[in-house]
Amino acid sequence: MSIFEAFILGVVQGLTEFLPISSSGHLVIFQSILGVKISGNQFEILVHLGTLMSVILVFRDEIKNILISLNSKQTRNFILYIILGTAPAVIIGIGFKDFFMELFDDQYAVGIALIFTGVFLIITFFIKASDEPYSFKNSFLIGLAQALAIIPGISRSGMTISTALILGISPKRAARFSFILAIPVISGATLITFTETNDYSQILNLPGFVGLLTSFFVGYISLKWLLKWIESGKLYLFGSYCIVIGLITINF
């Protein structure tokens, strides 16, 4: 992989990680377009680490408030919600790891997953705005949606935010929960990948570093923009894009 190719993939990751259009799906597509072949999902995890850093930066005040208010019942409940929302992805991700790894090399499956994401996003058009509180039930259901998004082509942010909206959680609080929920999942996936790989040369090199930094900076900008967009209630507009890209990917 060249530095230019790593830069392009970093930009793609940074733009699509937070926009509800599936970063993993777009990485598979752009790797195919660029003719880049990377075994497994090691580079994907590396650029995901870059966008994880951008989440932490954007929500640094939220994270700080959680850490300094651990004695608060509300904070402890929120942490339990995050744990409950993380559990499905951990269990399903580890249990079906080999299956998901194979999908990263299946462009047809990515296309189908993108269409699924698009349909799910369009459903939010019919949801009336509400402001239900977080609950253990809602957290678990959002967690199931996040676990489904392990499949490349299914958007993690799209699935979790849309599910939260369907459950009656306000757009602002849905986005907050979704992106904070991403922190333990991406951190865990990154740690597992780095401890299990036998060939660090594929990612611990200059192109990998370029991809990491690019995804971080672009991710920070796109996340700040998306947070404002979500409050407008127009998440469904990304649905049509996902369906079109999905159809193109299937017939590419």
C-alpha atoms as one frame of an Amber mdcrd trajectory, in Angstrom:
protein
   0.000   0.000   0.000   1.340   3.427  -0.945   1.184   6.545   1.215  -1.351
   8.079  -1.199  -3.589   5.020  -0.994  -3.375   5.060   2.803  -4.268   8.770
   2.768  -7.339   8.145   0.593  -8.500   5.281   2.807  -7.923   7.428   5.894
 -10.107  10.166   4.414 -12.783   7.598   3.544 -12.704   6.227   7.092 -12.823
   9.666   8.665 -15.796  10.730   6.558 -17.790   7.523   6.754 -17.175   6.346
  10.334 -19.592   8.896  11.745 -21.815   9.503   8.753 -24.388   6.671   8.804
 -23.127   5.068   5.601 -20.749   2.339   6.930 -17.037   3.039   7.085 -16.090
  -0.639   6.838 -18.237  -1.059   3.731 -16.670   1.965   2.036 -13.176   0.801
   2.953 -13.857  -2.513   1.216 -15.192  -0.672  -1.848 -12.285   1.787  -2.063
  -9.706  -0.938  -1.516 -11.244  -2.659  -4.529 -11.188   0.565  -6.590  -7.567
   1.310  -5.652  -6.539  -2.294  -6.138  -5.272  -2.502  -2.554  -5.243  -5.978
  -1.043  -4.833  -6.301   2.710  -5.516  -9.655   4.344  -8.091  -9.573   7.132
  -9.141  -6.261   8.630  -5.911  -5.015  10.207  -5.777  -1.720   8.321  -9.485
  -1.173   8.992  -8.815  -1.498  12.705  -5.917   0.965  12.455  -7.995   3.707
  10.826 -10.830   2.916  13.233  -8.331   3.716  15.983  -7.855   7.128  14.377
 -11.574   7.871  14.460 -11.756   6.533  18.020  -9.254   9.219  18.992 -11.482
  11.832  17.359 -14.518  10.602  19.357 -12.548  10.928  22.577 -11.475  14.452
  21.613 -14.987  15.622  20.686 -16.577  14.084  23.798 -13.684  14.836  26.152
 -15.877  16.986  28.413 -18.551  14.273  28.568 -15.939  11.650  29.438 -14.366
  13.926  32.050 -17.766  14.528  33.671 -18.390  10.778  33.831 -15.038  10.162
  35.515 -15.456  12.894  38.138 -19.054  11.974  38.987 -18.700   8.224  39.558
 -20.394   8.598  42.935 -23.549   9.804  41.216 -26.300   7.213  40.758 -27.128
   8.708  37.367 -23.534   8.302  36.199 -23.296   4.733  37.498 -26.519   3.854
  35.677 -25.178   5.401  32.476 -22.012   3.297  32.765 -24.183   0.200  33.202
 -26.118   1.179  30.082 -22.846   1.426  28.150 -21.697  -1.977  29.456 -25.026
  -3.558  28.549 -24.932  -1.928  25.117 -21.384  -3.179  24.535 -21.980  -6.793
  25.569 -23.786  -8.019  22.394 -20.984  -6.803  20.110 -18.351  -8.448  22.299
 -20.155 -11.796  22.489 -21.208 -11.930  18.832 -17.946 -10.434  17.553 -15.795
 -13.005  19.337 -18.150 -15.925  18.707 -18.450 -15.319  14.959 -15.114 -13.629
  14.331 -14.033 -15.851  11.425 -17.382 -15.367   9.675 -17.157 -11.580   9.903
 -13.529 -11.589   8.766 -14.520 -13.389   5.561 -17.164 -10.750   4.793 -14.470
  -8.078   4.499 -13.429  -9.781   1.270 -16.991 -10.226  -0.057 -18.025  -7.168
  -2.049 -21.470  -8.597  -2.858 -22.241  -9.058   0.845 -21.121  -5.477   1.489
 -23.552  -4.241  -1.173 -26.469  -6.104   0.410 -25.510  -4.754   3.829 -25.416
  -1.180   2.496 -28.932  -1.572   1.084 -30.097  -2.884   4.456 -28.556   0.144
   6.162 -30.290   2.459   3.700 -33.705   0.942   4.324 -33.217   1.135   8.083
 -32.231   4.816   7.871 -35.269   5.671   5.765 -37.503   4.217   8.476 -36.454
   7.097  10.744 -38.360   9.491   8.452 -41.583   8.092   9.897 -40.493   8.397
  13.543 -42.017  11.207  15.583 -39.615  13.118  17.807 -39.687  12.051  21.447
 -37.480  12.136  24.534 -37.640   8.791  26.309 -35.000   8.176  28.996 -32.200
   5.637  28.716 -33.121   2.261  30.170 -31.585  -1.192  30.468 -33.950  -2.512
  27.796 -33.182   0.315  25.362 -29.449   0.003  25.962 -29.505  -3.714  25.192
 -31.530  -3.219  21.997 -29.156  -0.492  20.834 -26.314  -2.874  21.677 -27.845
  -5.544  19.435 -27.998  -2.988  16.626 -24.318  -2.209  17.191 -23.449  -5.916
  17.098 -25.194  -6.260  13.728 -22.996  -3.457  12.435 -19.911  -5.676  12.751
 -20.930  -6.779   9.262 -19.099  -4.524   6.747 -21.669  -2.393   4.965 -23.950
  -2.004   7.970 -23.340   1.362   9.583 -22.626   1.309  13.314 -23.664   4.913
  13.862 -26.629   4.536  11.516 -27.924   1.431  13.248 -27.413   2.619  16.827
 -28.763   6.139  16.324 -31.726   4.936  14.252 -32.580   2.268  16.827 -32.402
   4.871  19.593 -34.718   7.185  17.646 -37.177   4.327  17.049 -37.141   3.667
  20.798 -38.106   7.289  21.421 -34.749   8.720  22.507 -34.123  12.296  21.330
 -31.673  12.818  18.420 -29.102  14.632  20.578 -29.102  11.997  23.318 -29.175
   9.187  20.749 -26.025  10.549  19.116 -24.306  10.989  22.493 -25.036   7.411
  23.499 -24.052   6.023  20.106 -20.645   7.633  19.946 -19.705   7.028  23.572
 -20.811   3.420  23.022 -18.268   3.203  20.215 -15.327   3.788  22.558 -15.174
   0.384  24.333 -16.057  -1.593  21.184 -13.431  -0.012  18.938 -10.869  -0.093
  21.753 -11.494  -3.799  22.321 -11.399  -4.675  18.617  -8.139  -2.760  18.208
  -6.533  -4.498  21.170  -7.581  -7.968  20.013  -6.320  -7.370  16.476  -2.938
  -6.103  17.628  -2.441  -8.970  20.078  -3.432 -11.662  17.577  -1.572 -10.502
  14.486   1.760 -12.070  13.597   2.719  -9.545  10.930   2.796  -5.965  12.204
   4.575  -4.807   9.041   1.194  -4.506   7.323   0.082  -1.733   9.655   3.036
  -0.438  11.678   4.612   1.458   8.784   4.465   4.927   7.226   1.292   4.298
   5.176  -0.411   2.921   8.288   0.624   6.014  10.260  -0.703   8.269   7.480
  -4.017   6.397   7.479  -4.264   6.714  11.259  -3.618  10.470  11.340  -5.829
  11.197   8.327  -8.784   9.285   9.769  -8.312  11.149  13.056  -8.358  14.675
  11.604 -11.079  14.030   9.022 -13.100  12.095  11.601 -12.994  15.002  14.039
 -14.367  17.407  11.433 -17.079  15.042  10.169 -18.235  14.154  13.699 -18.616
  17.818  14.665 -20.676  18.369  11.514 -22.818  15.260  11.958 -23.796  16.155
  15.527 -25.405  19.327  14.186 -27.009  17.463  11.268 -28.610  14.815  13.492
 -30.461  17.487  15.465 -32.112  18.581  12.211 -33.849  15.190  12.094 -32.751
  14.367   8.548 -30.796  11.204   9.147 -33.014   9.394   6.639 -31.465  11.339
   3.740 -28.374   9.145   3.986 -30.597   6.120   3.366 -31.013   6.792  -0.347
 -27.248   7.155  -0.732 -26.619   3.792   0.949 -29.132   2.040  -1.287 -27.654
   3.515  -4.464 -24.059   2.694  -3.441 -25.205  -0.781  -2.394 -26.756  -1.441
  -5.802 -23.646  -0.175  -7.573 -21.433  -2.346  -5.374 -23.442  -5.475  -6.149
 -23.123  -4.872  -9.877 -19.553  -3.522  -9.831
